[in-house]
Amino acid sequence: MPDKIFEEKKKFINQVTKDLDRQVVGLSEQLLKVIIQEFVDKLDRNGDVIMNNSKNLKLIAAIDKVYQKFMGQVGGGIAKRIADGSSRIMGYNADYYSQYKKTEAAYKNSTASVEKIINDRLGIGDKVKLVEGGYMDSLLKDPTAKNAIKNLSYKEVIKGAGFKGFKKGLEKLIVGDEEKYGAFIQHYRNYAYDSFVQVDRDQTMLLAKDLDLQYFIYEGGLIDSSRPFCIKRAGEVFSLDESKDWVNDPWIQKNLDKGYITSYNPITDCGLFGCRHITRFISKEAAEMLRPDLKGKKPIASKPNENNPTNTDVKAAVIPAANKISGQFTDVEKSVKKEFEQAIASIDLVHGDGVLKDIPIIKKAINSTAAFATRKVDKEPAFIALNPNADKYGEFALIHEMGHFFDNYSLGKRNAFESENKDGLLKKVISVAEESESIKGIRELLKNGKYKVGDKEEVLSPEELQWVGYLVTPKEIWARAYTQFIAKRSGSKAAQLGVDEYFKTSDEYGIKPQWAEDDFKKIEEEIESMMLSEGWIKKTSPK
């Protein structure tokens, strides 16, 4: 019976993916008709030549509203298909893995908890209501296809292109042709299609962990375009310990080296982009029957990695409950790639988030170790820069700047620092931080404007006063607290080194920018509480 359930699930995943495929292809054709009616047919032209005038440029600007209206009408259908399909997949998994349950009550609680985590990651609330800023909401609001349409339109209008050629170019861009998918279809192939497989993998991983299952089959057939990585694993039995070495496979290493991914999980990532293989966990006895060489082998305890630990290495284990941060930043300079990958790997171990803005990560000579920059005109994230002299503090500094990024982009109102909102999501974090000995000490120095060097009293210079004042701004308090939280929860020695060193940097002024362990306890609890409320983590860590 369990085997039949698993096979039915595989068939369902294939079918629901094909159904979504047909739906999106049909919607791309509808979008083309709407763009032609609301934009193309209204363009001024001289014969077959599109005129470069203000009317046509205004029509291009209005594409935003046309696209938004279209997605408002059809987006719900896409979301419902993904939500319904995901629910069915979770039902199949709950039925299949029930054979390994210890008690009915415990398994019921486990499956309910896991289902909530998956829905949180998808950004789906009660009654298929999309959570604003969640994965599904961000997917439907993503401007990738719309921007491609606008960019082509600007280019062709400005150069005075031929009307018929422009129309044909738009059709190829939106719908595609025999050789290439259109921008609209491609977008949903990259994200929405993978949702079904990702839901299955994520739920499988969480249930297997709760049920303490250590062995699995790499399930899924092979097609002409199957990668060598999948060909040599398809249908084979593995232990979790063995799968940890998959990160060393040439295919995975190639993607890590090129920066396409910043970390790898064999259960949830499998063969990477577009891979349709899934894992099927089985009992130790079943694994040994299929692979007799496993008999007598004991699971090998993983060794901690100071730069990229696993959740089993950390003292305070938390399970991220949203999209991984890794893979969302693609414009990373080679010179900063190593430090940034380490920083994101540490963050991934602690929490997830929704779909993020892909900004450049660069190395640049600046006045600080690192910096998060926003555009002056609208406070939109611009880039994160690391000083070439950051040395061993690169990971620590980049985690700090990612704290600023989340404050500006993810938490509360987008492109505004939520830490500065007195009634915002970080209200309690800032409030308890203000009561800490660290912040009280900095405020005392700011108030007096003096510090002692031996028996001598020194007056803070204007530059020093500005620096001390910045240390107690809400956004800087949050960024330092966030960095210390990630360093502690991830177990990263490199990040913790930065925290420890920064804790001592201002001894001459008699202040501590970072917090002593006891002084940080309440702040840590409030950050955890905030992340739970935002769906960034699954559960509290041991106190």
Beta strands, then each sheet from edge to edge (+ up, - down):
strand 1: 45-46
strand 2: 49-50
strand 3: 215-219
strand 4: 237-239
strand 5: 278-282
strand 6: 361-363
strand 7: 370-374
strand 8: 381-386
strand 9: 450-453
strand 10: 456-459
sheet 1: 1+ 2-
sheet 2: 4+ 3- 5+
sheet 3: 6+ 8+ 7-
sheet 4: 9+ 10-
end
